[in-house]
């Protein structure tokens, strides 16, 4: 089997969840399509297919034939934005004019029904509302009917169309009902106001849906449009950021935003990286330091070399991940889509039954009552609130996560996170900084000797390729540029370095190296070494011939917030485990520092995944947190996978969530965000269903035998619009909630 291609295409013309489901089912039914999903909230389709088996232009034609459109051009995103702007402008005009014309119709219907020619006046005012400003409902309903499908537009077209035609007939042929002994009622206000209310509800939905994507727009706005490039002759030139190539030398002035990812080649400054890491304290940067697109240069000017441009930058990846997350569907949304798919036909059946029952039992004016009840049922049951319940909450949750430095790659992980009851943490780079630093340095020689010996040690470590050598070099600042030329330089695997200078042997390495060369270590130093090891530090010894000169301790420091984060997780009722490839003694020391009771050392990458499987077999929902390539197997196995943002690209690709700042304290926040989002979805579904459960029976006339109450279609339209607005508004409340 070849490689599966997955592409996203904007979809235009969606008006409800049923529309999204219709497009989705149509795409799935096309030859060569392996899978397809359509997200109503962000009007995007995700299509999976084998290369060479699908003609994208044919897909576009098929979708157009059912009343929608698939944007397949390269400039689709810009085109979609333009279409959305045009759609919003048209919707706004239609809403304003429909409301302006509907208002006098309502006033006439309520207070001036005895006025001469009132029916004709209402007909004149209502006709443009139904025929022109509400035309899209009828156009889309016809397109759906051609494919034996129905959606929200079908409901609106049926309800307002029947009321309008019935009223028009009674206006021009009033004698027909007069001859049957009934007064010929007109319901122009129902048609006009229902369309006006639904248009108003749609414009509020559109505005709210655009607000839920504000996080992406903010992220996109972080990159400057132009940048200063340094030419080969040293001159400056301002060019569009899209023209920047890897290797270009770029100048950033005080207060300017960094345009692409790179590495400083000259100059120093403090940079506000809060947009990427969430940390508000500026970070000092000098030559060799990495800088990221979207961050703000504070004081000095500097030149840096572009390393990642366009879609490769950290900022671009963040935007891409947020967009992917907002387009993905959690299982709860798939259930809602199925409900929406059968909802419309069921409601149509209820409306027909309502009409028949009223015709049979309605007595006098049965036809008029039956018609009104049927119209009310059709109007109040529009499923837009149902369709928006999940995606709006998910989109706001994703956006809020991004603003807090929590990138959520797919909606399923956001839905599952609040169920986590076991979390497995890698040690290096997750609990610890992931970078060894020199923490202790004890000399056994006089201060006079130390200067030259320090220079000698620096030279030895400068020639060493061992990862720990860098920690020693970084802490030793040479007093001069002097470099020692060694007579002999030997790297001994697993032990250290043996170097000869002026016929004197120098040793830098572990205790085994000293033992092999019969170097004596006194009791006090041995005790100190023991203490350091209990603190999970690595000890390096520096000796000359048989004499010990110094001992150094190197440690991968525990992050300042790790202990607090572990406590937060435990307070949420989550069992915390630590697995590491490091030795058992180091594992124990780090676990004690952060109060983790369950830990294992000497664990191979496959062992981590096996351990997660064992927890899952116990019925636990397991999260895995790691930062390295060695964690990728375990991340893929876990129910919820979380990568540290300063780790490997592979770990971030595999994981469903990424903590940009690598701060473990954001994981409890991610879990709280999940809980808040799912609570919001449940609340939204409650509101969507409660409107229908209560509204449909009332619209059908269930209260009429008891209190003589019939729901006016105008009020039904208002209730339907308010159900959608309440759902979207409830989702937007997520923005204001605290994550602890």
VOZAMAR-336949 format. One record per residue (C-alpha): x, y, z. Coordinates in steps of 0.1 Angstrom, whole numbers, padded with zeros to 4 digits, always signed. Each point is the difference from the previous one (the first is absolute). Layout:
N
XYZ...
//
This chain:
740
+0000+0000+0000+0014+0034-0010+0001+0032+0020-0033+0015+0009-0004+0037-0008-0020+0022+0024-0011+0035-0012-0021+0027+0014-0024+0020-0022-0022+0030+0011-0037-0005-0006-0024+0028-0007-0037+0001+0004-0004-0020+0032-0029+0013+0021-0003-0028+0026+0013-0034+0013-0023-0018-0025+0017+0019-0028+0034-0011+0012-0012-0036+0003-0014+0001-0035+0033+0012-0015+0019-0026+0021-0022-0029-0011+0003+0012-0037+0038+0001+0003+0001-0034+0016-0021-0014-0028+0024+0011-0028+0023-0026-0016+0035+0000+0015-0009+0018+0032+0012-0020+0031-0015+0024+0026-0014+0035+0002-0012+0023+0028-0015+0034-0001+0001+0024+0029-0029+0025+0000+0016+0024+0025+0030+0009-0022-0016-0010-0034+0029-0024-0009+0000-0035-0015+0028-0025+0007+0003-0027-0028+0022-0031+0000+0007-0018-0033+0027-0019-0019+0021+0021-0024-0012-0003-0036-0034-0014+0009-0019+0032+0004-0006+0030-0022-0004+0030+0023-0018+0020-0027-0026-0028-0002-0005+0003+0038-0006+0037-0004-0027-0006-0027-0018-0026+0021-0001+0023+0031-0012+0029-0022-0028-0023-0013-0015-0003+0035+0001+0037+0007+0034+0006+0016+0035+0007-0013+0035-0015+0006+0029+0024-0002+0029-0018-0016+0023+0027-0013+0033+0007+0017-0013+0034+0011-0030-0018+0016+0006+0015+0035+0001+0036-0014-0030-0008-0022-0019-0015+0029+0006+0031+0020-0012+0022-0028-0031-0022-0005-0007+0001+0037+0003+0038+0001-0023+0003-0030-0024-0025+0015-0001+0019+0033-0006+0033-0018-0028-0015-0020-0015-0016+0031+0002+0033+0019-0018+0018-0028-0026-0027-0003-0006+0000+0038-0003+0038+0002-0024+0003-0029-0020-0031+0011-0003+0015+0035-0010+0035-0013-0028-0015-0022-0011-0026+0026-0005+0026+0028-0029+0019-0016-0016-0034-0009+0000-0010+0037-0014+0034+0010-0027-0003-0026-0009-0036+0010-0002+0008+0037-0017+0034+0000-0015+0009-0034-0016-0031-0014-0033+0020-0006+0018+0025-0022-0011+0000-0037+0023-0018-0023+0021-0012+0030+0005-0034-0015+0012+0014-0033+0024+0023+0018+0014-0029+0020+0003-0021-0032+0020+0029-0017+0024+0003+0031+0004-0038+0005+0006-0011-0036+0035+0015-0003+0009-0016+0034-0011-0035-0011+0008+0002-0037+0033+0020+0001+0016+0003+0034-0009-0035+0010+0005-0015-0035+0031-0021+0011-0022-0022+0023-0022-0010-0030+0029-0004-0025+0019-0023+0024-0032-0019+0009-0006-0008-0037+0036-0012-0005-0004-0022+0031-0033-0014-0013+0016-0010-0033+0023-0023+0019-0028-0012+0022+0015+0017+0030-0012+0026+0025+0017+0025+0023-0007+0032+0020-0007+0019-0032-0027-0026-0008-0017+0008+0033+0001+0038-0005-0011-0002-0036-0030-0023+0008-0011+0020+0031+0002+0035-0015-0009-0010-0035-0032-0017+0010-0010+0029+0023+0007+0025-0028-0018-0019-0027-0030-0006+0023-0002+0037+0009+0004+0011-0036-0028-0023-0011-0023+0014+0028+0009+0036-0010-0009-0004-0037-0027-0027+0004-0016+0007+0034-0034-0014-0013+0013-0036-0001+0001-0003+0038-0030+0023+0004-0020-0025-0020+0012-0028+0024-0013+0021+0030+0035+0010+0012+0018+0033+0003+0030+0001-0024+0029+0007+0024+0034+0013-0012+0034-0008+0015+0022+0024-0019+0016+0011+0033+0009-0036+0008+0019-0004-0034+0017+0034+0002+0010-0002+0037+0012-0036-0002+0023+0008-0028+0012+0032+0017+0006-0019+0033+0018-0028-0017+0022+0024-0020+0007+0019+0033+0009-0033+0017+0023-0009-0029+0018+0033+0001+0005-0004+0037+0013-0035-0005+0024+0012-0028+0013+0027+0023+0004-0024+0029+0017-0027-0022+0025+0026-0012+0007+0010+0036+0008-0036+0009+0028+0000-0026+0015+0032+0014+0030-0019+0015+0011-0011-0035-0004+0036-0013+0021+0013+0029+0027-0026-0007+0000+0009-0037+0004+0037+0009+0032-0007+0020+0022-0002-0031+0011+0033-0015-0008+0007-0036+0035+0013-0009+0035-0006+0012+0035+0016-0004+0025-0022-0017+0038+0006+0000+0014-0003-0035+0035-0014-0007+0014+0035-0003-0013+0009+0034-0029+0021-0012-0036-0003+0014-0031-0007-0020-0036-0003+0011-0017-0030-0016-0033-0019+0005+0003-0028+0026-0012-0025-0027+0033+0007-0019+0023-0010+0029+0021-0031-0008+0019-0023+0024+0034+0014+0005-0010+0037-0004+0015+0024+0025-0028+0021+0016+0001+0031+0021-0024+0004+0029-0003+0034+0016-0012+0009+0035-0038-0005+0004-0002-0021-0032-0015-0034-0004+0022-0029-0011-0011-0011-0034+0013-0036-0003+0018-0026+0022+0038+0004+0001+0032+0003+0019+0017+0033+0011+0033+0007-0018+0008+0034+0016-0015+0022+0026-0018-0006+0033-0035+0008+0013-0028-0010+0023-0029-0016-0019-0036-0004+0012-0008-0036-0009-0034-0001+0018-0018-0005-0033+0018-0034-0004+0008-0011+0035-0026+0018+0021+0028+0014+0022-0002+0037+0005+0035+0006+0012+0023+0011-0029+0027-0024-0009+0036+0012-0005+0014-0010-0035+0035+0002-0013+0020-0015-0029-0010-0036-0007-0034+0003+0017-0031-0011-0018-0028+0024-0007-0036-0007-0011-0024+0017-0024-0027+0021+0017+0021+0009+0031+0008+0036+0008+0035+0015+0002+0001+0024+0029+0033+0020+0003+0030-0007-0022+0003-0005-0037+0014-0033-0013+0006-0019-0032-0011-0036-0004+0002-0027-0026-0033-0014-0012-0003-0037+0008-0037-0008-0005-0023+0021-0022-0036-0001-0012-0020-0030+0012+0031-0015+0018+0002+0026+0028-0012-0008+0035-0028+0027-0004-0012-0015-0033+0000-0035+0016-0021+0014+0029-0025+0015-0024-0001-0032-0020-0006-0021+0031-0028+0023+0013-0017-0001-0035+0003-0038-0001-0014-0002+0035-0030+0022-0008-0008-0021-0031+0002-0033+0018-0031-0017+0014-0003-0016+0034-0022-0031+0003-0028+0020+0017-0002+0022-0031-0003-0031-0023-0030-0010+0021-0015+0035-0003+0004-0001-0038-0018-0033-0002-0029+0014+0021-0001+0031-0023-0002-0023-0030-0032-0017+0011-0014+0030+0019-0013+0019-0030-0021-0029-0015-0014-0008+0035-0011+0036+0005-0016+0001-0034-0019-0032+0009-0011+0016+0033-0012+0031-0018-0021-0021-0025-0015-0021+0029-0007+0033+0018-0018+0013-0031-0021-0032-0003-0009+0000+0037-0011+0036-0001-0020-0006-0032-0018-0029+0017-0005+0015+0035+0002+0037-0007-0037+0006-0004-0008+0034-0013+0029+0017-0018+0018-0034+0000+0020+0007-0032+0013+0033+0012+0009-0014+0035+0017-0031-0017+0020+0023-0023+0011+0022+0029+0010-0030+0021+0019-0016-0028+0019+0032-0008+0009+0005+0037+0014-0035+0003+0021+0004-0031+0014+0034+0011+0008-0008+0036+0018-0032-0008+0028+0014-0022+0031-0020+0011+0026+0028-0002+0005+0001+0038+0006-0038+0000+0026+0004-0028+0018+0028+0018+0000-0016+0035+0033-0019-0003+0021+0018-0026-0003+0034+0015+0010-0013+0035+0029-0019-0015+0012+0030-0020-0001+0023+0030+0018-0026+0021+0027-0005-0026+0005+0038-0003+0002+0004+0037+0025-0028+0002+0022+0016-0026-0001+0034+0018+0012-0019+0031+0028-0018-0018-0019-0033-0003-0002-0012-0036-0027-0026-0005+0005-0019-0033-0034-0018-0001-0033+0004+0017-0001-0036+0013+0029+0007+0024-0018+0031+0014-0031-0022+0005+0020-0028+0017+0024+0021+0022-0025+0006+0028-0003-0038+0004+0037-0005+0006+0006-0019+0033+0036-0011-0007+0029+0020-0014+0034-0012-0010+0029+0025+0000+0033-0003-0017+0028+0014+0022+0026+0017-0022-0014+0031-0016-0034-0005+0015+0005+0001+0038+0035+0013-0004+0015+0027-0022+0015-0026-0024+0033+0019+0000+0028-0010+0023+0016+0029+0020+0030+0001+0024-0014+0004+0035+0030-0007+0022+0038+0005-0003+0024-0010+0028+0038+0005-0003+0026-0019+0020+0029+0023-0009+0011+0035+0009-0017+0031-0016+0033+0008-0018-0001-0033-0019-0037+0002-0008+0002+0027-0028+0024-0020-0023-0017-0033+0008-0034+0015-0008+0014+0011-0034+0014-0035-0005-0034-0016+0009-0018+0023-0024+0024-0010-0028-0005-0037+0007-0038+0003+0001+0001+0021-0032+0014-0030-0019-0025-0024+0016-0032-0010-0019-0018-0012+0032-0033+0018+0007+0011+0008+0035+0032+0017-0012-0022+0028-0013-0013+0006+0035+0035+0004+0013+0011+0022-0029-0030+0023+0005+0008+0005+0036+0038+0006-0004+0008+0034-0014+0036-0001-0013+0021+0030+0011+0018+0001-0034-0002-0015-0035+0029-0024+0009-0006-0036-0012+0021-0028+0013+0016-0024-0026-0001-0035+0014+0027-0026-0007-0026-0027+0002-0038+0001+0002-0020-0031+0006-0038-0004+0005-0008-0031+0021-0036-0011-0007-0022-0001+0031+0027+0015+0022+0014+0033-0012+0031+0016-0015+0037-0006+0004+0022+0029-0012+0038+0005+0001+0015+0035+0003+0037+0006+0006+0004-0037+0008-0026+0003+0028-0032-0021-0002-0033+0017+0007-0032-0019+0006-0036+0013-0004-0027-0025+0006-0019-0022+0025+0012-0019+0030+0008-0031-0021+0025+0020-0020+0018+0011+0032-0002-0035+0014+0017-0014-0032+0028+0025+0004+0004-0005+0038-0010+0035+0009-0007+0004+0037-0033+0017+0012-0002+0010+0037-0029-0009+0022-0015+0036+0001-0002+0001-0038-0015-0035-0002-0027+0011+0024-0007+0031-0021-0002-0021-0032-0025-0023+0018-0022+0029+0009+0001+0014-0035-0010-0034-0014-0030-0002+0023-0010+0034-0014+0000-0016-0035+0032+0019-0010+0027-0013-0023+0035+0002+0014+0031+0009-0020+0035-0003+0015+0030+0020-0012+0035-0016+0009+0037+0005-0008+0020-0033+0000-0010-0015+0034-0013+0033+0015-0037+0010+0001-0003+0037-0010-0037+0006+0001-0035-0015+0000-0029+0014-0020-0037-0008+0002-0023+0003-0030-0037-0001+0002-0030+0001-0023-0019+0025+0022-0036-0007+0009-0022+0027-0014-0011+0026+0025-0037-0008-0005+0001-0038-0003-0006-0008+0037-0030+0024+0001-0014-0015-0033+0002-0035+0014-0018+0011+0031-0027+0016-0021-0005-0032-0020-0002-0021+0031-0026+0025+0015-0021-0007-0032+0000-0037+0010+0025-0010-0026+0026-0027+0006+0034+0013-0011+0028-0023-0013+0035+0008-0010+0019-0022-0025+0036+0007-0011+0029-0017-0017+0023+0015+0027+0012-0022+0028-0023-0010+0029+0020+0021+0025-0005+0032-0021-0036-0009-0006-0006-0004+0037+0017+0033+0008-0021+0020-0025-0032-0017+0010+0006+0009+0036+0006+0037-0010-0034+0003-0017-0019-0024+0023-0007-0028-0025-0006-0033+0017-0001-0022-0031+0032+0000-0021+0023-0023-0020+0036+0005-0012+0019-0018-0028-0031-0001-0022+0003-0006-0038-0023+0019-0024-0021-0031-0007-0003-0006+0037-0017+0034+0004-0027-0010-0025-0004-0034+0016-0005+0016+0034-0027+0023-0015-0017-0031-0014+0000-0016+0034-0017+0031+0016-0026+0000-0029-0008-0036+0007-0008+0010+0036-0027+0023-0015+0020+0032+0004-0001+0030-0024+0037+0006-0004+0019+0032-0010+0037-0001-0010+0022+0030+0002+0034+0000-0017+0023+0021-0022+0024-0024-0018+0000-0023-0030+0002-0029+0026-0034+0010+0013-0018-0002-0033-0011-0036+0003-0015+0006+0035-0016+0033-0012-0017-0019-0029-0012-0027+0024-0015+0024+0026-0036+0011+0000+0011+0036+0003+0035+0008-0012+0018+0032+0011+0033+0013-0014+0023+0026+0016+0004+0029-0025+0038+0002+0004+0004-0037-0008+0004-0018-0033-0022+0006-0031-0009-0037-0002-0014+0001+0035-0021+0030-0009-0012-0016-0032-0011-0031+0018-0016+0017+0030-0036+0013+0000+0009+0029+0023+0031+0022+0003+0011+0021+0029+0018+0028-0017+0020+0012+0031+0007-0036+0012-0015+0010+0034-0017-0029+0017-0023+0023+0018-0019+0005-0033-0011-0036+0000-0024+0004+0030-0013+0031-0019-0005-0021-0031-0020-0025+0020-0021+0028+0015-0005+0014-0035-0012-0034-0012-0025-0002+0029-0013+0035-0007-0003-0006-0037-0019-0033+0005-0023+0016+0026-0007+0028-0025-0008-0026-0027-0025-0018+0023-0016+0033+0009-0003+0009-0037-0016-0033-0008-0024+0004+0029-0010+0035-0013-0003-0013-0036-0022-0030+0010-0020+0018+0027-0012+0026-0025-0012-0028-0023-0014-0023+0027-0021+0028+0015-0006+0020-0032-0011-0026-0025-0030-0013+0022-0010+0035+0008+0002+0010-0037-0020-0031-0009-0028+0013+0023+0003-0023+0030-0010+0029+0024-0031+0010-0021-0024-0025+0016+0010+0011+0035+0004+0038-0003-0009+0008-0036+0036+0010-0007+0014-0002-0035+0036+0009-0007+0003+0028-0026+0025-0008-0028+0016+0034+0006+0008-0010+0036+0012-0034-0012+0024+0017-0023+0013+0022+0028+0005-0030+0023+0019-0019-0027+0023+0029-0006+0006+0004+0037+0008-0036+0005+0030+0004-0025+0011+0032+0016-0002-0014+0035+0022-0030-0011+0027+0022-0016-0001+0025+0029+0004-0029+0025+0031-0012-0020+0015+0035+0001-0003+0000+0038+0029-0025+0000+0023+0029-0008-0006+0016+0033+0004-0031+0021+0033-0004+0020+0022-0031-0004+0012+0001+0035
//
